Amino acid sequence: MNDPIIDRQARMWSRHAADYEDVFLDPYEPGVTNPLWGALEAIPDSGTKSVVDLGCGTGPLLPYLADRYQRVYALDFAASMLERARARLEGPALKRTTFLQRPMHQIDDLAGRLDVAVAVNSLVIPDVRRLDRTLAAVKSGLKPGGLFLGVVPSIDAISYHLMLLVDQALEQGLDEREAERVSSLRLERKHYDFALGRFRFKGLKQKFWQPFEVEYRLAKAKFKLIALEKVLYPWDETLPGGEGLERFPPSWDWFFMARA
């Protein structure tokens, strides 16, 4: 790929291919309210169209796409992720799918050929220059009027979660300093840079988003934003302390839909 930073991250993501579902929140899990499904269902004549799954990871969305679209491109820079993604498909669905091992911005060969682009938890490049280049490449890949659908991790939801954990600890009788310390440990606050929206974990580096940044960067890439909604995650064992927070509104990531 001739980019040391991207090559290094590709290797790190490949190492996490086997335990991906155990480490990261899954927007496809039952109980998650994900506007992506309704947006995909509303796209007319999908059987005549082409779609790219950008940063497809282990491929949880591919069976859905490959059953409905004429041509599917599954793109990821991590070889082990693509191996797991390929294993999800068989027969005609597999034949309709082209697997591409490369970064998301390297889609010049698809310029003007795509009706739909999907990026679920893959727009996480911490270097915003590379992120802007990726969004510009997606814009170029889509036909005029093509749709770009995505889910991005929310840094504002992490702040919300931390607030609830601190309040929970205070209600249990801890003093303020100890409540903040315990809550920070439970949420692994040390991994987050809240000001810049960054996350580091076991060699992985990710970008987390504020809603205003979704609007800003899509507009910068000349997209027209159609929808910006929350993907809602139930409070359960997948979220630190979640089983004690059921009475509060759920945590979230951000879903967007934009037109080229």
ZAKOLSE-935886 format. One record per residue (C-alpha): z, y, x; residue number from 0; chain; residue in three letters. Coordinates in pm, whole numbers. Each point is the difference from the previous one (the first is absolute). Example, Ala and Ser with C-alpha at 12.3 -4.5 7.8 and 13.67 -1.06 7.14 Angstrom:
[r [780 -450 1230] 0 'A' 'ALA']
[r [-66 344 137] 1 'A' 'SER']
***
This chain:
[r [0 0 0] 0 'A' 'MET']
[r [16 216 315] 1 'A' 'ASN']
[r [307 195 -113] 2 'A' 'ASP']
[r [322 -101 182] 3 'A' 'PRO']
[r [228 127 -277] 4 'A' 'ILE']
[r [-191 -175 -279] 5 'A' 'ILE']
[r [-39 -316 210] 6 'A' 'ASP']
[r [376 -10 59] 7 'A' 'ARG']
[r [78 49 -369] 8 'A' 'GLN']
[r [-256 -268 -94] 9 'A' 'ALA']
[r [185 -247 222] 10 'A' 'ARG']
[r [334 96 -152] 11 'A' 'MET']
[r [-128 -40 -357] 12 'A' 'TRP']
[r [-152 -337 92] 13 'A' 'SER']
[r [345 -114 116] 14 'A' 'ARG']
[r [141 91 -340] 15 'A' 'HIS']
[r [-271 -176 -201] 16 'A' 'ALA']
[r [215 -309 -65] 17 'A' 'ALA']
[r [307 191 -123] 18 'A' 'ASP']
[r [-171 305 -153] 19 'A' 'TYR']
[r [128 -62 -354] 20 'A' 'GLU']
[r [357 -38 128] 21 'A' 'ASP']
[r [0 327 194] 22 'A' 'VAL']
[r [-183 249 -224] 23 'A' 'PHE']
[r [21 95 -368] 24 'A' 'LEU']
[r [-262 -179 -209] 25 'A' 'ASP']
[r [-172 225 -260] 26 'A' 'PRO']
[r [-153 -311 -162] 27 'A' 'TYR']
[r [331 -170 -81] 28 'A' 'GLU']
[r [91 -73 -364] 29 'A' 'PRO']
[r [226 273 -129] 30 'A' 'GLY']
[r [-173 274 199] 31 'A' 'VAL']
[r [-168 268 -212] 32 'A' 'THR']
[r [-325 62 187] 33 'A' 'ASN']
[r [-262 240 -148] 34 'A' 'PRO']
[r [-260 -155 233] 35 'A' 'LEU']
[r [-61 -287 -243] 36 'A' 'TRP']
[r [-85 225 -293] 37 'A' 'GLY']
[r [-224 216 216] 38 'A' 'ALA']
[r [-192 -304 125] 39 'A' 'LEU']
[r [-35 -144 -350] 40 'A' 'GLU']
[r [-144 330 -125] 41 'A' 'ALA']
[r [-292 -1 248] 42 'A' 'ILE']
[r [-312 -90 -201] 43 'A' 'PRO']
[r [-268 -252 103] 44 'A' 'ASP']
[r [192 -122 305] 45 'A' 'SER']
[r [-224 -307 13] 46 'A' 'GLY']
[r [-285 218 120] 47 'A' 'THR']
[r [203 195 257] 48 'A' 'LYS']
[r [129 -19 355] 49 'A' 'SER']
[r [360 46 109] 50 'A' 'VAL']
[r [184 15 331] 51 'A' 'VAL']
[r [362 -101 48] 52 'A' 'ASP']
[r [103 222 290] 53 'A' 'LEU']
[r [278 -148 209] 54 'A' 'GLY']
[r [-3 -306 -222] 55 'A' 'CYS']
[r [286 -162 193] 56 'A' 'GLY']
[r [65 -355 -114] 57 'A' 'THR']
[r [-238 56 -292] 58 'A' 'GLY']
[r [217 -2 -315] 59 'A' 'PRO']
[r [-251 218 -186] 60 'A' 'LEU']
[r [-311 -189 112] 61 'A' 'LEU']
[r [-3 -276 -264] 62 'A' 'PRO']
[r [5 265 -273] 63 'A' 'TYR']
[r [-278 204 163] 64 'A' 'LEU']
[r [-217 -298 93] 65 'A' 'ALA']
[r [6 -128 -360] 66 'A' 'ASP']
[r [-125 332 -135] 67 'A' 'ARG']
[r [-227 173 250] 68 'A' 'TYR']
[r [-350 -85 115] 69 'A' 'GLN']
[r [79 76 364] 70 'A' 'ARG']
[r [343 17 164] 71 'A' 'VAL']
[r [83 120 351] 72 'A' 'TYR']
[r [340 -103 137] 73 'A' 'ALA']
[r [89 214 300] 74 'A' 'LEU']
[r [299 -20 233] 75 'A' 'ASP']
[r [52 56 371] 76 'A' 'PHE']
[r [244 -293 35] 77 'A' 'ALA']
[r [-165 -340 52] 78 'A' 'ALA']
[r [294 -202 -133] 79 'A' 'SER']
[r [7 208 -318] 80 'A' 'MET']
[r [-368 -74 -60] 81 'A' 'LEU']
[r [59 -372 56] 82 'A' 'GLU']
[r [260 -5 -276] 83 'A' 'ARG']
[r [-222 213 -223] 84 'A' 'ALA']
[r [-298 -232 40] 85 'A' 'ARG']
[r [215 -299 -95] 86 'A' 'ALA']
[r [61 152 -345] 87 'A' 'ARG']
[r [-368 -31 -99] 88 'A' 'LEU']
[r [-236 -289 -61] 89 'A' 'GLU']
[r [-336 -74 -158] 90 'A' 'GLY']
[r [-202 292 -146] 91 'A' 'PRO']
[r [284 246 57] 92 'A' 'ALA']
[r [-4 -77 371] 93 'A' 'LEU']
[r [-379 32 16] 94 'A' 'LYS']
[r [14 344 -159] 95 'A' 'ARG']
[r [251 122 257] 96 'A' 'THR']
[r [-77 134 347] 97 'A' 'THR']
[r [291 12 245] 98 'A' 'PHE']
[r [2 283 253] 99 'A' 'LEU']
[r [245 20 289] 100 'A' 'GLN']
[r [15 367 90] 101 'A' 'ARG']
[r [196 322 -61] 102 'A' 'PRO']
[r [-52 168 -335] 103 'A' 'MET']
[r [-187 298 142] 104 'A' 'HIS']
[r [-273 -223 145] 105 'A' 'GLN']
[r [-210 -43 -313] 106 'A' 'ILE']
[r [-312 195 92] 107 'A' 'ASP']
[r [-211 -306 -89] 108 'A' 'ASP']
[r [131 25 -358] 109 'A' 'LEU']
[r [-82 370 -42] 110 'A' 'ALA']
[r [-109 76 -357] 111 'A' 'GLY']
[r [12 -368 -101] 112 'A' 'ARG']
[r [340 -27 -168] 113 'A' 'LEU']
[r [85 56 -364] 114 'A' 'ASP']
[r [375 -50 41] 115 'A' 'VAL']
[r [243 13 293] 116 'A' 'ALA']
[r [356 -131 -20] 117 'A' 'VAL']
[r [276 60 256] 118 'A' 'ALA']
[r [338 -151 -86] 119 'A' 'VAL']
[r [275 81 251] 120 'A' 'ASN']
[r [-260 27 274] 121 'A' 'SER']
[r [-26 378 37] 122 'A' 'LEU']
[r [300 -10 231] 123 'A' 'VAL']
[r [-152 125 324] 124 'A' 'ILE']
[r [273 224 150] 125 'A' 'PRO']
[r [-250 216 192] 126 'A' 'ASP']
[r [-128 241 -267] 127 'A' 'VAL']
[r [-319 64 198] 128 'A' 'ARG']
[r [-94 -366 -38] 129 'A' 'ARG']
[r [112 11 -361] 130 'A' 'LEU']
[r [-227 295 -77] 131 'A' 'ASP']
[r [-288 -176 177] 132 'A' 'ARG']
[r [62 -309 -213] 133 'A' 'THR']
[r [-3 198 -325] 134 'A' 'LEU']
[r [-323 174 104] 135 'A' 'ALA']
[r [-156 -339 76] 136 'A' 'ALA']
[r [99 -133 -342] 137 'A' 'VAL']
[r [-155 307 -162] 138 'A' 'LYS']
[r [-325 -67 189] 139 'A' 'SER']
[r [4 -368 -94] 140 'A' 'GLY']
[r [17 68 -372] 141 'A' 'LEU']
[r [-298 80 -215] 142 'A' 'LYS']
[r [12 342 -172] 143 'A' 'PRO']
[r [256 -31 -276] 144 'A' 'GLY']
[r [149 -316 150] 145 'A' 'GLY']
[r [370 -72 -50] 146 'A' 'LEU']
[r [273 -20 261] 147 'A' 'PHE']
[r [321 -173 -113] 148 'A' 'LEU']
[r [307 -37 215] 149 'A' 'GLY']
[r [372 -59 32] 150 'A' 'VAL']
[r [195 168 280] 151 'A' 'VAL']
[r [367 -43 98] 152 'A' 'PRO']
[r [225 282 -116] 153 'A' 'SER']
[r [240 177 236] 154 'A' 'ILE']
[r [152 198 -290] 155 'A' 'ASP']
[r [105 -330 -161] 156 'A' 'ALA']
[r [189 -90 318] 157 'A' 'ILE']
[r [196 325 -25] 158 'A' 'SER']
[r [72 -75 -367] 159 'A' 'TYR']
[r [118 -353 84] 160 'A' 'HIS']
[r [229 130 276] 161 'A' 'LEU']
[r [153 255 -239] 162 'A' 'MET']
[r [83 -275 -251] 163 'A' 'LEU']
[r [153 -222 269] 164 'A' 'LEU']
[r [220 285 124] 165 'A' 'VAL']
[r [121 74 -354] 166 'A' 'ASP']
[r [66 -370 -56] 167 'A' 'GLN']
[r [210 -17 318] 168 'A' 'ALA']
[r [195 313 -100] 169 'A' 'LEU']
[r [73 -152 -341] 170 'A' 'GLU']
[r [140 -305 179] 171 'A' 'GLN']
[r [254 221 176] 172 'A' 'GLY']
[r [-155 68 341] 173 'A' 'LEU']
[r [32 347 145] 174 'A' 'ASP']
[r [-318 205 42] 175 'A' 'GLU']
[r [-56 -74 367] 176 'A' 'ARG']
[r [51 -375 -40] 177 'A' 'GLU']
[r [-212 -8 -317] 178 'A' 'ALA']
[r [-290 161 185] 179 'A' 'GLU']
[r [41 -234 298] 180 'A' 'ARG']
[r [10 -318 -209] 181 'A' 'VAL']
[r [-291 111 -220] 182 'A' 'SER']
[r [-210 92 303] 183 'A' 'SER']
[r [57 -346 147] 184 'A' 'LEU']
[r [-87 -175 -327] 185 'A' 'ARG']
[r [-326 193 -32] 186 'A' 'LEU']
[r [-71 -22 375] 187 'A' 'GLU']
[r [-34 375 15] 188 'A' 'ARG']
[r [-49 -11 377] 189 'A' 'LYS']
[r [-355 -128 -55] 190 'A' 'HIS']
[r [-108 310 -197] 191 'A' 'TYR']
[r [-109 349 100] 192 'A' 'ASP']
[r [39 180 -332] 193 'A' 'PHE']
[r [-146 333 111] 194 'A' 'ALA']
[r [-330 -150 119] 195 'A' 'LEU']
[r [-5 -299 -233] 196 'A' 'GLY']
[r [-3 -273 263] 197 'A' 'ARG']
[r [146 -348 22] 198 'A' 'PHE']
[r [47 -225 305] 199 'A' 'ARG']
[r [94 -366 -23] 200 'A' 'PHE']
[r [-40 -281 256] 201 'A' 'LYS']
[r [-293 171 172] 202 'A' 'GLY']
[r [-169 108 -322] 203 'A' 'LEU']
[r [-56 368 -64] 204 'A' 'LYS']
[r [-71 118 -354] 205 'A' 'GLN']
[r [-70 320 -186] 206 'A' 'LYS']
[r [202 66 -317] 207 'A' 'PHE']
[r [-120 264 -248] 208 'A' 'TRP']
[r [121 292 -207] 209 'A' 'GLN']
[r [-195 56 -325] 210 'A' 'PRO']
[r [-118 343 112] 211 'A' 'PHE']
[r [-148 -159 314] 212 'A' 'GLU']
[r [-201 -244 -211] 213 'A' 'VAL']
[r [-153 298 -180] 214 'A' 'GLU']
[r [-52 196 321] 215 'A' 'TYR']
[r [-168 -271 208] 216 'A' 'ARG']
[r [-228 -122 -279] 217 'A' 'LEU']
[r [-114 357 -63] 218 'A' 'ALA']
[r [-53 50 373] 219 'A' 'LYS']
[r [-234 -302 -3] 220 'A' 'ALA']
[r [-191 152 -297] 221 'A' 'LYS']
[r [131 -241 -262] 222 'A' 'PHE']
[r [79 110 -354] 223 'A' 'LYS']
[r [342 -132 -98] 224 'A' 'LEU']
[r [1 -154 -348] 225 'A' 'ILE']
[r [346 -155 -18] 226 'A' 'ALA']
[r [322 -9 201] 227 'A' 'LEU']
[r [262 -233 -148] 228 'A' 'GLU']
[r [301 -204 106] 229 'A' 'LYS']
[r [-4 -373 75] 230 'A' 'VAL']
[r [345 -99 -127] 231 'A' 'LEU']
[r [209 -269 170] 232 'A' 'TYR']
[r [291 -159 -186] 233 'A' 'PRO']
[r [341 12 162] 234 'A' 'TRP']
[r [49 -353 128] 235 'A' 'ASP']
[r [78 -192 319] 236 'A' 'GLU']
[r [-317 127 170] 237 'A' 'THR']
[r [156 349 22] 238 'A' 'LEU']
[r [325 59 192] 239 'A' 'PRO']
[r [285 27 -250] 240 'A' 'GLY']
[r [-252 -23 -281] 241 'A' 'GLY']
[r [204 -238 -213] 242 'A' 'GLU']
[r [262 272 -44] 243 'A' 'GLY']
[r [-245 276 -93] 244 'A' 'LEU']
[r [-157 -140 -317] 245 'A' 'GLU']
[r [127 287 -217] 246 'A' 'ARG']
[r [-208 253 194] 247 'A' 'PHE']
[r [-375 71 -23] 248 'A' 'PRO']
[r [-189 -235 234] 249 'A' 'PRO']
[r [-131 63 350] 250 'A' 'SER']
[r [-370 66 53] 251 'A' 'TRP']
[r [-312 25 212] 252 'A' 'ASP']
[r [-294 226 -82] 253 'A' 'TRP']
[r [-321 -111 -173] 254 'A' 'PHE']
[r [-304 225 10] 255 'A' 'PHE']
[r [-349 -2 -144] 256 'A' 'MET']
[r [-264 236 135] 257 'A' 'ALA']
[r [-372 50 -39] 258 'A' 'ARG']
[r [-251 55 279] 259 'A' 'ALA']
***
